Amino acid sequence: MNYKKMNILCVWISRGSLLLLLLCASSIVSAVVEQTYNHDESFMQQFLVSETGAGHLTPNVFYRTLHSSYQKKAYLFSKAPARLKYMVDLKKEIEYAESIDSIFKRRAKIAALDMAERTPLADFVWYQGAGKNITAALGIMKTNIQRLSSFGTEKEFTEWQNQYNLLQGSVNCIRQAYLPNSERQREYTRIYSKAQQLNEELTSRIDFLYAYRKMQDAEANARPIENIDHAAIAARVLLKWQDRWKSN
């Protein structure tokens, strides 16, 4: 029974101690956060003059007597004009930065379009007709070179084959190059014109060799021409003339 009373007493003592501790802590906090505000009119007016250019210096007698030059120029050296100039300059800087940002974005778009156009997969010029024309011209040239092998020499056949390989290699380089479509168009036009020119020269050469081969065959199959005795012919003509003269 005594133990029960002692436990109850201990509980109440602990509760009282906790409440006393809380009261002490609250008093300390209130003492720390308590602030004292003493208004100083002269200090506030001087602050307003120096920061904003508004207000008036007080007490007037003190400034007029001891700081008359400062009282006359204090409003001129306030921070308000400097702040205004800073805000104007800052606005200009923001506008300039925004213009640069827009320029860079526009350039980035143009660069992206250029990169997409210059990739070999975007070779629209080849698929719009240039590839078909060049392929046909090179095909004709290859066929003519095969025909040339039947009439020309091996050296001549090798030279024309090298010309064909040069054009075909040029086409492969242009198709794999990092170029804009306008440049591809110019290069494809040059290659096609060169292929057409070489085809004309090759065709003329084949026609000449073919005619020359036919002439050689004709000469080989022709009968040999008999030797003509001009003196005998002249004698026979003279006898015929004399006989006709006598008959007349």
C-alpha positions in Angstrom: 0.0 0.0 0.0 2.9 2.3 0.8 4.5 1.4 -2.5 1.4 2.5 -4.4 1.4 5.9 -2.7 5.1 6.4 -3.3 4.5 5.6 -7.1 1.7 8.2 -7.3 3.9 10.7 -5.5 6.8 10.1 -8.0 4.4 10.6 -10.9 3.2 13.9 -9.6 6.7 15.1 -8.9 7.8 14.2 -12.4 4.9 16.0 -13.9 5.6 19.1 -11.9 9.2 19.0 -12.9 8.3 18.8 -16.6 5.8 21.7 -16.3 8.5 23.8 -14.5 11.0 23.0 -17.2 8.5 24.0 -19.9 7.8 27.3 -18.2 11.5 28.1 -17.9 12.1 27.3 -21.6 9.2 29.5 -22.8 10.5 32.4 -20.7 14.0 32.0 -22.2 12.6 31.9 -25.8 10.5 34.9 -25.2 13.5 36.8 -23.8 15.6 35.9 -26.9 13.0 36.8 -29.5 11.8 40.0 -27.8 12.9 43.0 -29.8 12.9 46.6 -28.8 12.1 49.2 -31.5 13.2 52.8 -31.0 12.2 55.1 -33.8 14.8 57.7 -34.9 13.3 60.3 -37.2 16.6 61.9 -38.3 18.2 58.5 -39.1 15.1 57.4 -41.2 15.1 60.7 -43.1 18.8 60.5 -43.9 18.2 56.9 -45.1 15.4 58.0 -47.4 17.4 60.8 -48.8 20.4 58.7 -49.6 18.4 55.7 -50.9 15.5 57.3 -52.8 16.1 61.0 -53.0 12.9 61.6 -51.1 12.4 62.9 -47.5 14.3 65.7 -45.9 17.3 66.0 -43.6 16.5 66.6 -40.0 17.2 68.4 -37.7 17.5 71.2 -40.2 19.5 73.4 -37.9 22.1 70.7 -37.4 22.7 70.2 -41.1 22.5 73.9 -42.0 25.1 74.7 -39.4 27.5 71.9 -39.6 26.8 70.1 -42.9 25.5 72.8 -45.2 27.4 71.5 -48.3 26.2 68.0 -47.8 22.6 69.3 -47.3 22.8 71.0 -50.7 24.2 68.0 -52.6 22.6 65.1 -50.7 19.7 64.7 -53.1 22.0 64.7 -56.1 23.9 61.7 -54.8 21.0 59.5 -54.0 20.9 55.9 -55.3 17.6 56.3 -57.1 19.1 57.5 -60.5 21.8 54.8 -60.3 19.1 52.1 -59.7 17.0 53.5 -62.5 19.9 53.5 -64.9 20.7 49.9 -63.8 17.2 48.8 -64.5 17.2 50.4 -67.9 20.6 48.8 -68.8 19.4 45.5 -67.4 16.3 45.6 -69.6 18.6 46.3 -72.6 20.8 43.4 -71.7 17.8 41.1 -71.4 16.5 42.2 -74.8 19.9 41.7 -76.3 20.3 38.3 -74.7 16.8 37.3 -76.0 17.8 38.5 -79.5 21.0 36.5 -79.4 19.1 33.5 -78.2 16.6 33.7 -81.0 19.4 34.1 -83.5 21.2 31.0 -82.2 17.9 29.1 -82.3 17.3 30.1 -85.9 20.9 29.2 -86.8 20.5 25.9 -85.0 17.4 25.1 -87.1 19.2 26.1 -90.3 22.2 24.0 -89.3 20.0 21.0 -88.5 18.3 21.3 -92.0 21.7 21.6 -93.6 22.9 18.5 -91.8 19.8 16.6 -92.8 20.1 17.7 -96.4 23.8 16.8 -96.7 23.5 13.3 -95.4 23.8 10.6 -98.2 20.4 9.2 -97.3 18.8 12.6 -98.3 20.2 12.5 -101.8 16.9 13.6 -103.4 18.7 14.7 -106.6 19.8 11.2 -107.4 16.2 9.8 -107.0 14.6 12.7 -108.9 16.1 11.7 -112.3 19.8 12.3 -112.2 20.6 8.8 -111.1 18.5 7.3 -113.9 20.2 9.4 -116.6 23.7 8.8 -115.3 23.1 5.0 -114.9 21.7 4.8 -118.5 24.7 6.8 -119.9 27.2 4.6 -118.1 25.4 1.5 -119.2 25.7 2.6 -122.8 29.3 3.4 -122.3 30.0 0.0 -120.8 28.3 -1.7 -123.8 30.3 0.3 -126.3 33.5 -0.6 -124.5 32.6 -4.3 -124.9 32.0 -3.7 -128.6 35.4 -1.9 -128.8 37.2 -5.0 -127.6 36.2 -6.7 -130.9 37.8 -4.0 -133.1 40.4 -2.1 -131.1 43.6 -3.0 -129.4 44.0 -4.1 -125.8 45.7 -0.8 -124.9 42.8 1.2 -126.2 40.3 -1.1 -124.5 42.1 -0.5 -121.1 42.1 3.3 -121.6 38.4 3.4 -122.2 37.8 1.0 -119.3 39.7 3.4 -117.0 37.6 6.3 -118.2 34.5 4.3 -117.3 35.9 3.4 -113.8 36.7 7.1 -113.2 33.2 8.2 -113.9 31.7 5.4 -111.8 34.0 6.2 -108.9 33.1 9.9 -109.2 29.4 8.9 -108.9 30.1 6.8 -105.8 32.1 9.6 -104.1 29.3 12.2 -104.7 26.6 9.9 -103.4 28.6 9.2 -100.2 29.8 12.8 -99.7 28.6 15.3 -97.2 27.2 17.8 -99.7 24.1 20.0 -100.2 21.7 18.9 -102.9 22.6 22.0 -105.0 26.2 20.9 -105.1 25.2 17.3 -105.8 23.1 18.6 -108.8 26.1 20.4 -110.3 28.4 17.4 -109.9 25.8 15.0 -111.3 25.3 17.3 -114.3 29.1 17.4 -115.0 29.4 13.6 -114.8 26.4 13.1 -117.1 27.8 15.6 -119.6 31.2 13.9 -119.5 29.6 10.5 -120.0 27.6 11.8 -123.0 30.8 13.3 -124.5 32.8 10.1 -124.0 29.9 8.0 -125.5 30.0 10.1 -128.7 33.7 9.8 -129.0 33.6 6.1 -128.3 30.8 5.5 -130.9 32.7 7.4 -133.5 35.8 5.4 -132.8 33.8 2.1 -133.0 32.3 3.2 -136.3 35.7 4.0 -137.7 37.2 0.7 -136.6 34.2 -1.2 -138.0 34.5 0.5 -141.4 38.3 -0.1 -141.4 37.8 -3.7 -140.6 35.2 -4.1 -143.4 37.6 -2.3 -145.9 40.4 -4.7 -144.9 38.1 -7.7 -145.4 37.0 -6.3 -148.8 40.6 -5.8 -149.9 41.5 -9.3 -148.8 38.6 -10.9 -150.8 39.1 -8.8 -153.9 40.7 -10.3 -157.1 44.3 -9.1 -157.9 44.4 -6.5 -160.7 46.2 -7.7 -163.9 49.3 -5.9 -165.1 48.5 -3.5 -168.0 50.8 -3.3 -171.0 50.4 0.3 -172.0 52.6 -0.1 -175.1 50.5 -3.0 -176.5 47.3 -1.0 -175.9 48.7 2.0 -177.8 49.8 -0.3 -180.7 46.4 -1.8 -181.0 44.7 1.6 -180.9 47.1 2.8 -183.6 46.4 -0.2 -185.9 42.6 0.4 -185.5 43.0 4.0 -186.3 45.1 3.2 -189.4 42.6 0.6 -190.6 39.8 3.1 -190.2 41.8 5.8 -192.1 42.5 3.4 -195.0 38.8 2.5 -195.3 37.8 6.1 -195.5 
